[in-house]
Amino acid sequence: MIMSTDGITRKSFDETQDVRSFDHGQAAVVELTGTTVGRVTFEPGWRWTTHLAAVAGTDSCRALHTGIVLSGRLHIRMDDGREMEVGPGDALVVSPGHDAWVVGTEPVVMIDWTGLAPVPEAGPFSPAASSTTR
């Protein structure tokens, strides 16, 4: 549902028609004025290099991610070897050139303001690579 009045726009992740499914996860995406925002869920066992690298056609994720983790824990390893783990309440910016995976048995749910924009570098999160749209 889109609600808009004089400079205020609201869209619901729960009602979006743009749901991009991938092995062990999905991204519900809404387009706002000049911004693509996604609520991404990664299930336990998900890892970028295992579940998305072949689809993206790259050795590591080439998307920039700016977001906040709502639940679960995610481990991130940059191509240069730097590593960090993030969890609930953590805001993050992750540069292109990384791998990431779910830590533990709880799904990771995060909001991402930059990694789901429809650009070729976004790989499997781009609309063209979406396997499910509701």
C-alpha distance (Angstrom), angle and dihedral (degrees) to the residues before:
residue distance angle dihedral
M1 . . .
I2 3.79 . .
M3 3.76 119.1 .
S4 3.78 117.6 -176.5
T5 3.77 133.6 168.5
D6 3.79 127.6 162.2
G7 3.80 100.9 -39.4
I8 3.80 98.9 -21.2
T9 3.81 120.4 101.0
R10 3.80 127.9 177.4
K11 3.80 129.6 -174.6
S12 3.79 127.2 174.5
F13 3.80 123.8 -130.3
D14 3.81 86.4 -152.9
E15 3.82 91.9 59.0
T16 3.81 101.6 37.3
Q17 3.79 119.7 125.7
D18 3.82 90.0 -150.7
V19 3.80 108.0 83.0
R20 3.80 113.2 154.5
S21 3.79 110.7 -159.5
F22 3.78 124.9 -163.9
D23 3.80 135.1 165.9
H24 3.83 107.7 -61.1
G25 3.79 95.5 1.4
Q26 3.76 154.7 26.2
A27 3.79 142.7 -142.1
A28 3.81 123.1 -139.9
V29 3.80 105.4 -155.2
V30 3.80 133.1 -163.4
E31 3.78 127.6 -173.9
L32 3.77 115.8 -141.3
T33 3.78 126.7 176.8
G34 3.80 102.8 -56.3
T35 3.82 93.9 -19.4
T36 3.80 136.7 91.3
V37 3.80 112.9 -156.6
G38 3.79 126.0 -174.6
R39 3.78 136.7 -168.4
V40 3.79 102.0 -149.8
T41 3.80 125.2 -165.4
F42 3.81 121.3 -165.5
E43 3.81 115.0 -170.7
P44 3.83 122.9 -141.6
G45 3.80 109.3 -78.2
W46 3.83 93.7 32.1
R47 3.79 117.2 137.2
W48 3.80 126.2 170.1
T49 3.82 95.7 -134.9
T50 3.80 91.4 47.9
H51 3.79 101.1 41.9
L52 3.81 108.0 24.6
A53 3.82 111.0 21.3
A54 3.81 94.2 84.4
V55 3.80 91.2 49.1
A56 3.82 92.4 47.4
G57 3.80 93.1 43.0
T58 3.82 92.5 -136.4
D59 3.80 134.3 104.9
S60 3.81 92.2 -125.9
C61 3.79 137.7 16.6
R62 3.81 110.0 -77.5
A63 3.83 96.1 -167.9
L64 3.80 126.6 104.2
H65 3.80 110.7 -128.7
T66 3.80 124.7 -158.9
G67 3.75 113.9 175.6
I68 3.75 154.7 103.1
V69 3.81 129.2 -96.4
L70 3.80 112.9 -128.2
S71 3.82 98.9 -179.3
G72 3.79 141.9 -6.1
R73 3.80 129.6 29.0
L74 3.81 127.7 -82.7
H75 3.80 126.2 -167.5
I76 3.81 115.7 -151.6
R77 3.81 126.0 -164.1
M78 3.79 119.6 -171.9
D79 3.82 120.2 -144.5
D80 3.82 89.0 -108.6
G81 3.83 91.0 58.0
R82 3.82 100.5 -101.9
E83 3.81 111.3 138.9
M84 3.79 138.1 -167.0
E85 3.79 137.5 170.1
V86 3.80 120.6 -142.0
G87 3.78 132.0 -167.7
P88 3.81 145.3 168.8
G89 3.79 113.8 -23.7
D90 3.81 94.6 14.1
A91 3.80 116.1 131.6
L92 3.79 112.5 -153.8
V93 3.77 147.4 -176.9
V94 3.81 115.0 -160.8
S95 3.79 117.9 -171.9
P96 3.80 122.0 -140.6
G97 3.80 114.1 -83.3
H98 3.80 106.9 61.7
D99 3.77 147.1 116.7
A100 3.82 122.7 -142.8
W101 3.79 137.4 -175.2
V102 3.80 141.4 -178.6
V103 3.80 115.1 -99.8
G104 3.80 116.1 -148.5
T105 3.79 131.7 -10.4
E106 3.81 101.5 -57.6
P107 3.81 120.0 93.8
V108 3.79 116.3 -114.5
V109 3.80 113.7 -123.9
M110 3.78 117.9 -174.2
I111 3.78 140.9 161.9
D112 3.83 113.6 -127.6
W113 3.82 122.2 -166.5
T114 3.80 98.7 -177.6
G115 3.81 113.6 22.0
L116 3.80 98.2 71.7
A117 3.78 101.8 53.7
P118 3.82 111.9 127.3
V119 3.81 99.0 -102.9
P120 3.83 127.0 127.6
E121 3.82 91.9 -117.0
A122 3.82 89.4 62.1
G123 3.80 88.2 69.8
P124 3.80 113.3 -176.2
F125 3.80 93.8 12.9
S126 3.80 92.1 62.6
P127 3.83 115.6 101.3
A128 3.81 91.9 -115.4
A129 3.80 90.5 61.2
S130 3.79 94.7 46.4
S131 3.78 113.3 123.6
T132 3.80 96.9 -168.2
T133 3.76 132.4 34.9
R134 3.75 119.6 175.6
